[in-house]
Amino acid sequence: MATASPLDSRFHVVLVEPEIAGNTGAIGRSCVAAGAMLWLVRPLGFILSARQIRRAGLDYWPFLDLRVVDHLDEVVEALGRDRLWSFSTRGTRPYTGVAYRPGDGLVFGPESRGLPASWLEGRPDLAVRIPIRPEARSLNLSNAVSIGLFEALRQQVGPDEARPDRPSRV
């Protein structure tokens, strides 16, 4: 079980074997906007210094809190398995039907295949889905991350925090 640390006060986005640099750059930008940490689990389908990451992340990338690890077990050790919500088209619970807490991780699989069945079967109670029409196999990864991350953030800060005349607590 993970122990309390400064990691507990924010959300974490975990990309398992991401394949597309542009998606990762856009996700990094969203993480900066939400105050979330981004974890990348190797192997990566691109080089981190790729032009596509810099382009999608714009000038936000230097502000990103990023960790690159070799295995998902490293994330489990840092955050705890019971704090990792798996986003998958095979999830049975809607992503809006769970209570996110600061320190939780939102885990997403590779663009071409999603999270492995063995990971999802290990904690099916933590597998969530974003409802979409059957004609669409899945959403773009950066869109799915934004949907999940900002729902988690919305649950913490409430609707009034989105007003421009109020300072953000995040």
Secondary structure, DSSP 8 states (H G I E B T S, - for coil): -----GGGGS-EEEEES---HHHHHHHHHHHHHHT-EEEEESS-SS-TT-HHHHHHHGGGGGG-EEEEES-HHHHHHHH-GGGEEEE-TT-SEEGGGS---TT-EEEE--TTT-S-HHHHHH-GGGEEE----TTSS---HHHHHHHHHHHHHHHHH-GGGGSTTS----
